[in-house]
Amino acid sequence: MAQRLAPIVGQALLAIECKAAIEVKAGDLKGLRVFHEEHGARRSLVVSREPEPRRTDDDIEILPWQHFCRLLWGGQLV
């Protein structure tokens, strides 16, 4: 069976990946980095169970899920 890929909506302004990890490691970000390179997302972030927001050297935001929800509900993601 062929793998189906999800379509990219709009101009890829925002790339979001969700991880169940308490600590997001560099290896966890490979797919998001490839997407960013191929589609030029303006903002890339990972939603996780990490306790504090942080940013990687290549500008990927790692957000606790609670922080992400506040941004989402407040209309502050895009």
N, CA, C and O atoms as a Tripos MOL2 file, in Angstrom:
@<TRIPOS>MOLECULE
protein
  312   311    78     0     0
PROTEIN
NO_CHARGES

@<TRIPOS>ATOM
      1 N           0.8410   -1.1780    0.0000 N.3       1 MET1
      2 CA          0.0000    0.0000    0.0000 C.3       1 MET1
      3 C           0.8860    1.2400    0.0000 C.2       1 MET1
      4 O           1.8140    1.3430    0.8020 O.2       1 MET1
      5 N           0.6060    2.1640   -0.8820 N.am      2 ALA2
      6 CA          1.3820    3.3960   -0.9790 C.3       2 ALA2
      7 C           1.0810    4.3050    0.2000 C.2       2 ALA2
      8 O          -0.0530    4.3870    0.6730 O.2       2 ALA2
      9 N           2.1170    4.9820    0.6630 N.am      3 GLN3
     10 CA          1.9460    5.9230    1.7670 C.3       3 GLN3
     11 C           1.3090    7.2000    1.2420 C.2       3 GLN3
     12 O           1.7180    7.7210    0.2050 O.2       3 GLN3
     13 N           0.3200    7.6970    1.9450 N.am      4 ARG4
     14 CA         -0.3380    8.9500    1.5760 C.3       4 ARG4
     15 C           0.2530   10.0840    2.3880 C.2       4 ARG4
     16 O           0.4120    9.9700    3.6040 O.2       4 ARG4
     17 N           0.5720   11.1550    1.7290 N.am      5 LEU5
     18 CA          1.1260   12.3150    2.4080 C.3       5 LEU5
     19 C           0.0500   13.3710    2.5580 C.2       5 LEU5
     20 O          -0.7800   13.5580    1.6680 O.2       5 LEU5
     21 N           0.0670   14.0490    3.6690 N.am      6 ALA6
     22 CA         -0.9070   15.1210    3.9110 C.3       6 ALA6
     23 C          -0.5600   16.3150    3.0380 C.2       6 ALA6
     24 O           0.6180   16.6110    2.8390 O.2       6 ALA6
     25 N          -1.5610   17.0010    2.5180 N.am      7 PRO7
     26 CA         -1.2890   18.1860    1.6960 C.3       7 PRO7
     27 C          -0.8050   19.3370    2.5710 C.2       7 PRO7
     28 O          -1.0650   19.3840    3.7730 O.2       7 PRO7
     29 N          -0.1090   20.2440    1.9440 N.am      8 ILE8
     30 CA          0.3310   21.4520    2.6280 C.3       8 ILE8
     31 C          -0.7180   22.5170    2.3450 C.2       8 ILE8
     32 O          -1.0420   22.8040    1.1920 O.2       8 ILE8
     33 N          -1.2350   23.0910    3.4080 N.am      9 VAL9
     34 CA         -2.3010   24.0810    3.2800 C.3       9 VAL9
     35 C          -1.6850   25.4710    3.2990 C.2       9 VAL9
     36 O          -0.8180   25.7630    4.1220 O.2       9 VAL9
     37 N          -2.1290   26.3140    2.4040 N.am     10 GLY10
     38 CA         -1.6590   27.6970    2.3800 C.3      10 GLY10
     39 C          -0.2090   27.7920    1.9710 C.2      10 GLY10
     40 O           0.2530   27.0440    1.1100 O.2      10 GLY10
     41 N           0.4960   28.6930    2.5740 N.am     11 GLN11
     42 CA          1.8830   28.9710    2.2220 C.3      11 GLN11
     43 C           2.8780   28.4110    3.2320 C.2      11 GLN11
     44 O           4.0140   28.8800    3.3000 O.2      11 GLN11
     45 N           2.4730   27.4260    4.0110 N.am     12 ALA12
     46 CA          3.3510   26.8200    5.0310 C.3      12 ALA12
     47 C           3.8980   27.8970    5.9730 C.2      12 ALA12
     48 O           5.0930   27.9290    6.2680 O.2      12 ALA12
     49 N           3.0140   28.7690    6.4340 N.am     13 LEU13
     50 CA          3.4270   29.8130    7.3650 C.3      13 LEU13
     51 C           3.8700   29.2360    8.6990 C.2      13 LEU13
     52 O           4.7270   29.8020    9.3780 O.2      13 LEU13
     53 N           3.2800   28.1070    9.0690 N.am     14 LEU14
     54 CA          3.5260   27.5200   10.3730 C.3      14 LEU14
     55 C           3.6120   26.0060   10.2440 C.2      14 LEU14
     56 O           2.7060   25.3710    9.7040 O.2      14 LEU14
     57 N           4.7000   25.4320   10.7390 N.am     15 ALA15
     58 CA          4.8570   23.9830   10.7710 C.3      15 ALA15
     59 C           4.8170   23.5530   12.2320 C.2      15 ALA15
     60 O           5.5780   24.0640   13.0530 O.2      15 ALA15
     61 N           3.9350   22.6190   12.5560 N.am     16 ILE16
     62 CA          3.7650   22.1640   13.9370 C.3      16 ILE16
     63 C           3.9410   20.6560   13.9810 C.2      16 ILE16
     64 O           3.3670   19.9250   13.1740 O.2      16 ILE16
     65 N           4.7380   20.2030   14.9310 N.am     17 GLU17
     66 CA          4.8770   18.7730   15.1880 C.3      17 GLU17
     67 C           4.6330   18.5450   16.6710 C.2      17 GLU17
     68 O           5.1130   19.3110   17.5060 O.2      17 GLU17
     69 N           3.8960   17.5060   16.9970 N.am     18 CYS18
     70 CA          3.5960   17.1760   18.3910 C.3      18 CYS18
     71 C           4.3980   15.9550   18.8110 C.2      18 CYS18
     72 O           4.4780   14.9720   18.0740 O.2      18 CYS18
     73 N           4.9860   16.0200   19.9880 N.am     19 LYS19
     74 CA          5.7680   14.9260   20.5470 C.3      19 LYS19
     75 C           5.2870   14.6550   21.9660 C.2      19 LYS19
     76 O           4.9750   15.5850   22.7100 O.2      19 LYS19
     77 N           5.2280   13.3880   22.3370 N.am     20 ALA20
     78 CA          4.8400   13.0260   23.6930 C.3      20 ALA20
     79 C           6.0210   13.1130   24.6600 C.2      20 ALA20
     80 O           5.8570   12.8870   25.8590 O.2      20 ALA20
     81 N           7.1790   13.4300   24.1580 N.am     21 ALA21
     82 CA          8.4080   13.4340   24.9540 C.3      21 ALA21
     83 C           8.4030   14.5290   26.0210 C.2      21 ALA21
     84 O           7.8640   15.6180   25.8230 O.2      21 ALA21
     85 N           9.0080   14.2090   27.1320 N.am     22 ILE22
     86 CA          9.2290   15.2090   28.1810 C.3      22 ILE22
     87 C          10.4490   16.0480   27.8260 C.2      22 ILE22
     88 O          10.5460   17.2110   28.2180 O.2      22 ILE22
     89 N          11.3810   15.4520   27.0800 N.am     23 GLU23
     90 CA         12.5640   16.1740   26.6140 C.3      23 GLU23
     91 C          12.7340   15.9040   25.1200 C.2      23 GLU23
     92 O          12.9760   14.7690   24.7110 O.2      23 GLU23
     93 N          12.6070   16.9470   24.3170 N.am     24 VAL24
     94 CA         12.7750   16.8320   22.8670 C.3      24 VAL24
     95 C          14.2630   16.9260   22.5580 C.2      24 VAL24
     96 O          14.9330   17.8840   22.9440 O.2      24 VAL24
     97 N          14.7670   15.9160   21.8570 N.am     25 LYS25
     98 CA         16.1900   15.8570   21.5210 C.3      25 LYS25
     99 C          16.3920   16.2170   20.0550 C.2      25 LYS25
    100 O          15.4360   16.2560   19.2820 O.2      25 LYS25
    101 N          17.6320   16.4790   19.6800 N.am     26 ALA26
    102 CA         17.9630   16.8870   18.3070 C.3      26 ALA26
    103 C          17.4510   15.8870   17.2810 C.2      26 ALA26
    104 O          16.9460   16.2960   16.2360 O.2      26 ALA26
    105 N          17.5650   14.5970   17.5450 N.am     27 GLY27
    106 CA         17.1100   13.5780   16.6130 C.3      27 GLY27
    107 C          15.6080   13.6000   16.3880 C.2      27 GLY27
    108 O          15.1280   13.1370   15.3540 O.2      27 GLY27
    109 N          14.8690   14.1310   17.3430 N.am     28 ASP28
    110 CA         13.4160   14.2280   17.2170 C.3      28 ASP28
    111 C          12.9880   15.3070   16.2230 C.2      28 ASP28
    112 O          11.8210   15.3650   15.8360 O.2      28 ASP28
    113 N          13.9110   16.1470   15.8150 N.am     29 LEU29
    114 CA         13.5790   17.3050   14.9890 C.3      29 LEU29
    115 C          13.9140   17.1250   13.5130 C.2      29 LEU29
    116 O          13.7450   18.0520   12.7210 O.2      29 LEU29
    117 N          14.3910   15.9280   13.1340 N.am     30 LYS30
    118 CA         14.8180   15.7110   11.7510 C.3      30 LYS30
    119 C          13.7120   15.9900   10.7460 C.2      30 LYS30
    120 O          13.9280   16.7120    9.7730 O.2      30 LYS30
    121 N          12.5390   15.4320   10.9680 N.am     31 GLY31
    122 CA         11.4390   15.6100   10.0320 C.3      31 GLY31
    123 C          11.0120   17.0600    9.8940 C.2      31 GLY31
    124 O          10.7420   17.5300    8.7890 O.2      31 GLY31
    125 N          10.9520   17.7630   11.0040 N.am     32 LEU32
    126 CA         10.5600   19.1710   10.9790 C.3      32 LEU32
    127 C          11.6030   20.0150   10.2540 C.2      32 LEU32
    128 O          11.2620   20.9470    9.5260 O.2      32 LEU32
    129 N          12.8720   19.6840   10.4580 N.am     33 ARG33
    130 CA         13.9450   20.4120    9.7600 C.3      33 ARG33
    131 C          13.8640   20.1920    8.2480 C.2      33 ARG33
    132 O          14.0390   21.1350    7.4760 O.2      33 ARG33
    133 N          13.6020   18.9620    7.8260 N.am     34 VAL34
    134 CA         13.4680   18.6810    6.3930 C.3      34 VAL34
    135 C          12.2760   19.4400    5.8180 C.2      34 VAL34
    136 O          12.3770   20.0390    4.7470 O.2      34 VAL34
    137 N          11.1470   19.4150    6.5260 N.am     35 PHE35
    138 CA          9.9690   20.1520    6.0580 C.3      35 PHE35
    139 C          10.2940   21.6280    5.9070 C.2      35 PHE35
    140 O           9.9310   22.2530    4.9100 O.2      35 PHE35
    141 N          10.9750   22.1810    6.8930 N.am     36 HIS36
    142 CA         11.3210   23.6000    6.8710 C.3      36 HIS36
    143 C          12.1940   23.9170    5.6600 C.2      36 HIS36
    144 O          11.9780   24.9250    4.9880 O.2      36 HIS36
    145 N          13.1690   23.0710    5.3820 N.am     37 GLU37
    146 CA         14.0510   23.2880    4.2380 C.3      37 GLU37
    147 C          13.2940   23.1890    2.9190 C.2      37 GLU37
    148 O          13.4980   24.0080    2.0240 O.2      37 GLU37
    149 N          12.4260   22.1950    2.7950 N.am     38 GLU38
    150 CA         11.7380   21.9490    1.5330 C.3      38 GLU38
    151 C          10.6020   22.9320    1.2670 C.2      38 GLU38
    152 O          10.3210   23.2550    0.1120 O.2      38 GLU38
    153 N           9.9470   23.4110    2.3250 N.am     39 HIS39
    154 CA          8.7540   24.2300    2.1430 C.3      39 HIS39
    155 C           8.8880   25.6490    2.6880 C.2      39 HIS39
    156 O           7.9920   26.4710    2.4950 O.2      39 HIS39
    157 N           9.9910   25.9440    3.3640 N.am     40 GLY40
    158 CA         10.2490   27.2980    3.8290 C.3      40 GLY40
    159 C           9.2490   27.8310    4.8380 C.2      40 GLY40
    160 O           8.8520   28.9940    4.7640 O.2      40 GLY40
    161 N           8.8390   26.9950    5.7790 N.am     41 ALA41
    162 CA          7.9100   27.4580    6.8160 C.3      41 ALA41
    163 C           8.5090   28.6770    7.5240 C.2      41 ALA41
    164 O           9.6930   28.6930    7.8610 O.2      41 ALA41
    165 N           7.6920   29.6720    7.7390 N.am     42 ARG42
    166 CA          8.1720   30.8770    8.4290 C.3      42 ARG42
    167 C           8.4170   30.6250    9.9070 C.2      42 ARG42
    168 O           9.3020   31.2230   10.5200 O.2      42 ARG42
    169 N           7.6250   29.7380   10.4590 N.am     43 ARG43
    170 CA          7.7390   29.4290   11.8880 C.3      43 ARG43
    171 C           7.5710   27.9290   12.0650 C.2      43 ARG43
    172 O           6.6210   27.3390   11.5500 O.2      43 ARG43
    173 N           8.4960   27.3120   12.7960 N.am     44 SER44
    174 CA          8.4290   25.8770   13.0610 C.3      44 SER44
    175 C           8.4360   25.6600   14.5600 C.2      44 SER44
    176 O           9.2470   26.2340   15.2870 O.2      44 SER44
    177 N           7.5100   24.8140   15.0120 N.am     45 LEU45
    178 CA          7.4740   24.5470   16.4450 C.3      45 LEU45
    179 C           7.0930   23.1120   16.7470 C.2      45 LEU45
    180 O           6.4320   22.4270   15.9670 O.2      45 LEU45
    181 N           7.5450   22.6920   17.9230 N.am     46 VAL46
    182 CA          7.2360   21.3620   18.4430 C.3      46 VAL46
    183 C           6.4630   21.5560   19.7310 C.2      46 VAL46
    184 O           6.8850   22.2960   20.6200 O.2      46 VAL46
    185 N           5.3340   20.8890   19.8220 N.am     47 VAL47
    186 CA          4.5210   20.9060   21.0420 C.3      47 VAL47
    187 C           4.8760   19.6360   21.8010 C.2      47 VAL47
    188 O           4.8310   18.5410   21.2410 O.2      47 VAL47
    189 N           5.2280   19.7800   23.0730 N.am     48 SER48
    190 CA          5.6780   18.6180   23.8440 C.3      48 SER48
    191 C           5.2810   18.7640   25.3160 C.2      48 SER48
    192 O           4.5450   19.6690   25.7090 O.2      48 SER48
    193 N           5.7990   17.8400   26.0950 N.am     49 ARG49
    194 CA          5.5680   17.9000   27.5420 C.3      49 ARG49
    195 C           6.7390   18.5430   28.2730 C.2      49 ARG49
    196 O           6.8380   18.4210   29.4940 O.2      49 ARG49
    197 N           7.6220   19.2200   27.5600 N.am     50 GLU50
    198 CA          8.7380   19.9130   28.2180 C.3      50 GLU50
    199 C           8.1720   20.9600   29.1710 C.2      50 GLU50
    200 O           7.1110   21.5250   28.9050 O.2      50 GLU50
    201 N           8.8610   21.2230   30.2720 N.am     51 PRO51
    202 CA          8.3170   22.1510   31.2720 C.3      51 PRO51
    203 C           8.4180   23.6290   30.9050 C.2      51 PRO51
    204 O           7.6160   24.4340   31.3770 O.2      51 PRO51
    205 N           9.3940   24.0020   30.0670 N.am     52 GLU52
    206 CA          9.6120   25.4140   29.7340 C.3      52 GLU52
    207 C           9.7750   25.5890   28.2250 C.2      52 GLU52
    208 O          10.3060   24.6990   27.5600 O.2      52 GLU52
    209 N           9.3300   26.7130   27.6740 N.am     53 PRO53
    210 CA          9.5650   26.9830   26.2560 C.3      53 PRO53
    211 C          11.0540   27.1950   26.0040 C.2      53 PRO53
    212 O          11.7670   27.7200   26.8580 O.2      53 PRO53
    213 N          11.5120   26.7870   24.8390 N.am     54 ARG54
    214 CA         12.8990   27.0510   24.4480 C.3      54 ARG54
    215 C          12.9850   27.0960   22.9370 C.2      54 ARG54
    216 O          12.0250   26.7690   22.2400 O.2      54 ARG54
    217 N          14.1370   27.5010   22.4350 N.am     55 ARG55
    218 CA         14.3580   27.6490   20.9980 C.3      55 ARG55
    219 C          15.6940   27.0010   20.6650 C.2      55 ARG55
    220 O          16.6740   27.1720   21.3910 O.2      55 ARG55
    221 N          15.7280   26.2500   19.5530 N.am     56 THR56
    222 CA         16.9740   25.6190   19.1300 C.3      56 THR56
    223 C          17.8430   26.6360   18.3940 C.2      56 THR56
    224 O          17.4030   27.7440   18.0860 O.2      56 THR56
    225 N          19.0780   26.2390   18.1210 N.am     57 ASP57
    226 CA         20.0000   27.1280   17.4080 C.3      57 ASP57
    227 C          19.4950   27.4850   16.0160 C.2      57 ASP57
    228 O          19.7990   28.5630   15.5050 O.2      57 ASP57
    229 N          18.7230   26.5860   15.3950 N.am     58 ASP58
    230 CA         18.1950   26.8690   14.0580 C.3      58 ASP58
    231 C          16.7550   27.3830   14.1120 C.2      58 ASP58
    232 O          16.0140   27.2730   13.1360 O.2      58 ASP58
    233 N          16.3710   27.9390   15.2470 N.am     59 ASP59
    234 CA         15.1310   28.7040   15.4190 C.3      59 ASP59
    235 C          13.8480   27.8760   15.4530 C.2      59 ASP59
    236 O          12.7800   28.3960   15.1300 O.2      59 ASP59
    237 N          13.9260   26.6100   15.8330 N.am     60 ILE60
    238 CA         12.7250   25.8120   16.0600 C.3      60 ILE60
    239 C          12.2810   26.0550   17.4980 C.2      60 ILE60
    240 O          13.0720   25.9130   18.4300 O.2      60 ILE60
    241 N          11.0230   26.4180   17.6710 N.am     61 GLU61
    242 CA         10.4840   26.6480   19.0000 C.3      61 GLU61
    243 C           9.9880   25.3250   19.5810 C.2      61 GLU61
    244 O           9.3100   24.5540   18.9010 O.2      61 GLU61
    245 N          10.3250   25.0730   20.8260 N.am     62 ILE62
    246 CA          9.8190   23.9070   21.5380 C.3      62 ILE62
    247 C           8.9610   24.4440   22.6780 C.2      62 ILE62
    248 O           9.4440   25.1310   23.5780 O.2      62 ILE62
    249 N           7.6740   24.1100   22.6090 N.am     63 LEU63
    250 CA          6.7150   24.6880   23.5500 C.3      63 LEU63
    251 C           6.0390   23.6130   24.3840 C.2      63 LEU63
    252 O           5.6760   22.5580   23.8640 O.2      63 LEU63
    253 N           5.8660   23.8750   25.6840 N.am     64 PRO64
    254 CA          5.0030   22.9960   26.4800 C.3      64 PRO64
    255 C           3.5870   23.0710   25.9160 C.2      64 PRO64
    256 O           3.1720   24.1150   25.4130 O.2      64 PRO64
    257 N           2.8560   21.9800   25.9990 N.am     65 TRP65
    258 CA          1.5200   21.9450   25.3950 C.3      65 TRP65
    259 C           0.6050   23.0220   25.9690 C.2      65 TRP65
    260 O          -0.2300   23.5680   25.2480 O.2      65 TRP65
    261 N           0.7520   23.3380   27.2610 N.am     66 GLN66
    262 CA         -0.1000   24.3550   27.8690 C.3      66 GLN66
    263 C           0.1740   25.7330   27.2510 C.2      66 GLN66
    264 O          -0.7520   26.5020   26.9930 O.2      66 GLN66
    265 N           1.4310   26.0250   27.0230 N.am     67 HIS67
    266 CA          1.8300   27.2970   26.4100 C.3      67 HIS67
    267 C           1.2940   27.3780   24.9810 C.2      67 HIS67
    268 O           0.7780   28.4130   24.5590 O.2      67 HIS67
    269 N           1.4200   26.2780   24.2470 N.am     68 PHE68
    270 CA          0.8900   26.2140   22.8810 C.3      68 PHE68
    271 C          -0.6130   26.4870   22.8660 C.2      68 PHE68
    272 O          -1.0950   27.2470   22.0260 O.2      68 PHE68
    273 N          -1.3490   25.8780   23.7820 N.am     69 CYS69
    274 CA         -2.8050   26.0770   23.8330 C.3      69 CYS69
    275 C          -3.1610   27.5370   24.1010 C.2      69 CYS69
    276 O          -4.0980   28.0640   23.5010 O.2      69 CYS69
    277 N          -2.4300   28.1880   24.9880 N.am     70 ARG70
    278 CA         -2.6870   29.6030   25.2490 C.3      70 ARG70
    279 C          -2.4510   30.4450   23.9860 C.2      70 ARG70
    280 O          -3.2380   31.3420   23.6830 O.2      70 ARG70
    281 N          -1.3790   30.1590   23.2590 N.am     71 LEU71
    282 CA         -1.1120   30.8810   22.0160 C.3      71 LEU71
    283 C          -2.1820   30.6060   20.9720 C.2      71 LEU71
    284 O          -2.6340   31.5200   20.2840 O.2      71 LEU71
    285 N          -2.5870   29.3480   20.8550 N.am     72 LEU72
    286 CA         -3.6130   28.9570   19.8950 C.3      72 LEU72
    287 C          -4.9350   29.6490   20.1920 C.2      72 LEU72
    288 O          -5.5390   30.2600   19.3110 O.2      72 LEU72
    289 N          -5.3720   29.5490   21.4200 N.am     73 TRP73
    290 CA         -6.6510   30.1350   21.8100 C.3      73 TRP73
    291 C          -6.6230   31.6490   21.7570 C.2      73 TRP73
    292 O          -7.6580   32.2870   21.5670 O.2      73 TRP73
    293 N          -5.4340   32.2330   21.9240 N.am     74 GLY74
    294 CA         -5.2900   33.6910   21.8610 C.3      74 GLY74
    295 C          -5.0760   34.2250   20.4560 C.2      74 GLY74
    296 O          -4.9410   35.4330   20.2610 O.2      74 GLY74
    297 N          -5.0450   33.3190   19.4620 N.am     75 GLY75
    298 CA         -4.8480   33.7410   18.0890 C.3      75 GLY75
    299 C          -3.4590   34.2770   17.7980 C.2      75 GLY75
    300 O          -3.2950   35.1410   16.9370 O.2      75 GLY75
    301 N          -2.4540   33.7720   18.5120 N.am     76 GLN76
    302 CA         -1.1030   34.3240   18.4030 C.3      76 GLN76
    303 C          -0.1140   33.4260   17.6580 C.2      76 GLN76
    304 O           1.0920   33.6690   17.7170 O.2      76 GLN76
    305 N          -0.5870   32.4100   16.9710 N.am     77 LEU77
    306 CA          0.3440   31.4920   16.3130 C.3      77 LEU77
    307 C           0.7770   31.9560   14.9250 C.2      77 LEU77
    308 O           1.9250   31.7370   14.5390 O.2      77 LEU77
    309 N          -0.0940   32.5770   14.1850 N.am     78 VAL78
    310 CA          0.2550   33.0130   12.8280 C.3      78 VAL78
    311 C           0.1520   34.5260   12.7540 C.2      78 VAL78
    312 O           0.4030   35.1120   11.7010 O.2      78 VAL78
@<TRIPOS>BOND
     1     1     2 1
     2     2     3 1
     3     3     4 2
     4     3     5 am
     5     5     6 1
     6     6     7 1
     7     7     8 2
     8     7     9 am
     9     9    10 1
    10    10    11 1
    11    11    12 2
    12    11    13 am
    13    13    14 1
    14    14    15 1
    15    15    16 2
    16    15    17 am
    17    17    18 1
    18    18    19 1
    19    19    20 2
    20    19    21 am
    21    21    22 1
    22    22    23 1
    23    23    24 2
    24    23    25 am
    25    25    26 1
    26    26    27 1
    27    27    28 2
    28    27    29 am
    29    29    30 1
    30    30    31 1
    31    31    32 2
    32    31    33 am
    33    33    34 1
    34    34    35 1
    35    35    36 2
    36    35    37 am
    37    37    38 1
    38    38    39 1
    39    39    40 2
    40    39    41 am
    41    41    42 1
    42    42    43 1
    43    43    44 2
    44    43    45 am
    45    45    46 1
    46    46    47 1
    47    47    48 2
    48    47    49 am
    49    49    50 1
    50    50    51 1
    51    51    52 2
    52    51    53 am
    53    53    54 1
    54    54    55 1
    55    55    56 2
    56    55    57 am
    57    57    58 1
    58    58    59 1
    59    59    60 2
    60    59    61 am
    61    61    62 1
    62    62    63 1
    63    63    64 2
    64    63    65 am
    65    65    66 1
    66    66    67 1
    67    67    68 2
    68    67    69 am
    69    69    70 1
    70    70    71 1
    71    71    72 2
    72    71    73 am
    73    73    74 1
    74    74    75 1
    75    75    76 2
    76    75    77 am
    77    77    78 1
    78    78    79 1
    79    79    80 2
    80    79    81 am
    81    81    82 1
    82    82    83 1
    83    83    84 2
    84    83    85 am
    85    85    86 1
    86    86    87 1
    87    87    88 2
    88    87    89 am
    89    89    90 1
    90    90    91 1
    91    91    92 2
    92    91    93 am
    93    93    94 1
    94    94    95 1
    95    95    96 2
    96    95    97 am
    97    97    98 1
    98    98    99 1
    99    99   100 2
   100    99   101 am
   101   101   102 1
   102   102   103 1
   103   103   104 2
   104   103   105 am
   105   105   106 1
   106   106   107 1
   107   107   108 2
   108   107   109 am
   109   109   110 1
   110   110   111 1
   111   111   112 2
   112   111   113 am
   113   113   114 1
   114   114   115 1
   115   115   116 2
   116   115   117 am
   117   117   118 1
   118   118   119 1
   119   119   120 2
   120   119   121 am
   121   121   122 1
   122   122   123 1
   123   123   124 2
   124   123   125 am
   125   125   126 1
   126   126   127 1
   127   127   128 2
   128   127   129 am
   129   129   130 1
   130   130   131 1
   131   131   132 2
   132   131   133 am
   133   133   134 1
   134   134   135 1
   135   135   136 2
   136   135   137 am
   137   137   138 1
   138   138   139 1
   139   139   140 2
   140   139   141 am
   141   141   142 1
   142   142   143 1
   143   143   144 2
   144   143   145 am
   145   145   146 1
   146   146   147 1
   147   147   148 2
   148   147   149 am
   149   149   150 1
   150   150   151 1
   151   151   152 2
   152   151   153 am
   153   153   154 1
   154   154   155 1
   155   155   156 2
   156   155   157 am
   157   157   158 1
   158   158   159 1
   159   159   160 2
   160   159   161 am
   161   161   162 1
   162   162   163 1
   163   163   164 2
   164   163   165 am
   165   165   166 1
   166   166   167 1
   167   167   168 2
   168   167   169 am
   169   169   170 1
   170   170   171 1
   171   171   172 2
   172   171   173 am
   173   173   174 1
   174   174   175 1
   175   175   176 2
   176   175   177 am
   177   177   178 1
   178   178   179 1
   179   179   180 2
   180   179   181 am
   181   181   182 1
   182   182   183 1
   183   183   184 2
   184   183   185 am
   185   185   186 1
   186   186   187 1
   187   187   188 2
   188   187   189 am
   189   189   190 1
   190   190   191 1
   191   191   192 2
   192   191   193 am
   193   193   194 1
   194   194   195 1
   195   195   196 2
   196   195   197 am
   197   197   198 1
   198   198   199 1
   199   199   200 2
   200   199   201 am
   201   201   202 1
   202   202   203 1
   203   203   204 2
   204   203   205 am
   205   205   206 1
   206   206   207 1
   207   207   208 2
   208   207   209 am
   209   209   210 1
   210   210   211 1
   211   211   212 2
   212   211   213 am
   213   213   214 1
   214   214   215 1
   215   215   216 2
   216   215   217 am
   217   217   218 1
   218   218   219 1
   219   219   220 2
   220   219   221 am
   221   221   222 1
   222   222   223 1
   223   223   224 2
   224   223   225 am
   225   225   226 1
   226   226   227 1
   227   227   228 2
   228   227   229 am
   229   229   230 1
   230   230   231 1
   231   231   232 2
   232   231   233 am
   233   233   234 1
   234   234   235 1
   235   235   236 2
   236   235   237 am
   237   237   238 1
   238   238   239 1
   239   239   240 2
   240   239   241 am
   241   241   242 1
   242   242   243 1
   243   243   244 2
   244   243   245 am
   245   245   246 1
   246   246   247 1
   247   247   248 2
   248   247   249 am
   249   249   250 1
   250   250   251 1
   251   251   252 2
   252   251   253 am
   253   253   254 1
   254   254   255 1
   255   255   256 2
   256   255   257 am
   257   257   258 1
   258   258   259 1
   259   259   260 2
   260   259   261 am
   261   261   262 1
   262   262   263 1
   263   263   264 2
   264   263   265 am
   265   265   266 1
   266   266   267 1
   267   267   268 2
   268   267   269 am
   269   269   270 1
   270   270   271 1
   271   271   272 2
   272   271   273 am
   273   273   274 1
   274   274   275 1
   275   275   276 2
   276   275   277 am
   277   277   278 1
   278   278   279 1
   279   279   280 2
   280   279   281 am
   281   281   282 1
   282   282   283 1
   283   283   284 2
   284   283   285 am
   285   285   286 1
   286   286   287 1
   287   287   288 2
   288   287   289 am
   289   289   290 1
   290   290   291 1
   291   291   292 2
   292   291   293 am
   293   293   294 1
   294   294   295 1
   295   295   296 2
   296   295   297 am
   297   297   298 1
   298   298   299 1
   299   299   300 2
   300   299   301 am
   301   301   302 1
   302   302   303 1
   303   303   304 2
   304   303   305 am
   305   305   306 1
   306   306   307 1
   307   307   308 2
   308   307   309 am
   309   309   310 1
   310   310   311 1
   311   311   312 2
@<TRIPOS>SUBSTRUCTURE
     1 MET1         2 RESIDUE 1 A MET
     2 ALA2         6 RESIDUE 1 A ALA
     3 GLN3        10 RESIDUE 1 A GLN
     4 ARG4        14 RESIDUE 1 A ARG
     5 LEU5        18 RESIDUE 1 A LEU
     6 ALA6        22 RESIDUE 1 A ALA
     7 PRO7        26 RESIDUE 1 A PRO
     8 ILE8        30 RESIDUE 1 A ILE
     9 VAL9        34 RESIDUE 1 A VAL
    10 GLY10       38 RESIDUE 1 A GLY
    11 GLN11       42 RESIDUE 1 A GLN
    12 ALA12       46 RESIDUE 1 A ALA
    13 LEU13       50 RESIDUE 1 A LEU
    14 LEU14       54 RESIDUE 1 A LEU
    15 ALA15       58 RESIDUE 1 A ALA
    16 ILE16       62 RESIDUE 1 A ILE
    17 GLU17       66 RESIDUE 1 A GLU
    18 CYS18       70 RESIDUE 1 A CYS
    19 LYS19       74 RESIDUE 1 A LYS
    20 ALA20       78 RESIDUE 1 A ALA
    21 ALA21       82 RESIDUE 1 A ALA
    22 ILE22       86 RESIDUE 1 A ILE
    23 GLU23       90 RESIDUE 1 A GLU
    24 VAL24       94 RESIDUE 1 A VAL
    25 LYS25       98 RESIDUE 1 A LYS
    26 ALA26      102 RESIDUE 1 A ALA
    27 GLY27      106 RESIDUE 1 A GLY
    28 ASP28      110 RESIDUE 1 A ASP
    29 LEU29      114 RESIDUE 1 A LEU
    30 LYS30      118 RESIDUE 1 A LYS
    31 GLY31      122 RESIDUE 1 A GLY
    32 LEU32      126 RESIDUE 1 A LEU
    33 ARG33      130 RESIDUE 1 A ARG
    34 VAL34      134 RESIDUE 1 A VAL
    35 PHE35      138 RESIDUE 1 A PHE
    36 HIS36      142 RESIDUE 1 A HIS
    37 GLU37      146 RESIDUE 1 A GLU
    38 GLU38      150 RESIDUE 1 A GLU
    39 HIS39      154 RESIDUE 1 A HIS
    40 GLY40      158 RESIDUE 1 A GLY
    41 ALA41      162 RESIDUE 1 A ALA
    42 ARG42      166 RESIDUE 1 A ARG
    43 ARG43      170 RESIDUE 1 A ARG
    44 SER44      174 RESIDUE 1 A SER
    45 LEU45      178 RESIDUE 1 A LEU
    46 VAL46      182 RESIDUE 1 A VAL
    47 VAL47      186 RESIDUE 1 A VAL
    48 SER48      190 RESIDUE 1 A SER
    49 ARG49      194 RESIDUE 1 A ARG
    50 GLU50      198 RESIDUE 1 A GLU
    51 PRO51      202 RESIDUE 1 A PRO
    52 GLU52      206 RESIDUE 1 A GLU
    53 PRO53      210 RESIDUE 1 A PRO
    54 ARG54      214 RESIDUE 1 A ARG
    55 ARG55      218 RESIDUE 1 A ARG
    56 THR56      222 RESIDUE 1 A THR
    57 ASP57      226 RESIDUE 1 A ASP
    58 ASP58      230 RESIDUE 1 A ASP
    59 ASP59      234 RESIDUE 1 A ASP
    60 ILE60      238 RESIDUE 1 A ILE
    61 GLU61      242 RESIDUE 1 A GLU
    62 ILE62      246 RESIDUE 1 A ILE
    63 LEU63      250 RESIDUE 1 A LEU
    64 PRO64      254 RESIDUE 1 A PRO
    65 TRP65      258 RESIDUE 1 A TRP
    66 GLN66      262 RESIDUE 1 A GLN
    67 HIS67      266 RESIDUE 1 A HIS
    68 PHE68      270 RESIDUE 1 A PHE
    69 CYS69      274 RESIDUE 1 A CYS
    70 ARG70      278 RESIDUE 1 A ARG
    71 LEU71      282 RESIDUE 1 A LEU
    72 LEU72      286 RESIDUE 1 A LEU
    73 TRP73      290 RESIDUE 1 A TRP
    74 GLY74      294 RESIDUE 1 A GLY
    75 GLY75      298 RESIDUE 1 A GLY
    76 GLN76      302 RESIDUE 1 A GLN
    77 LEU77      306 RESIDUE 1 A LEU
    78 VAL78      310 RESIDUE 1 A VAL
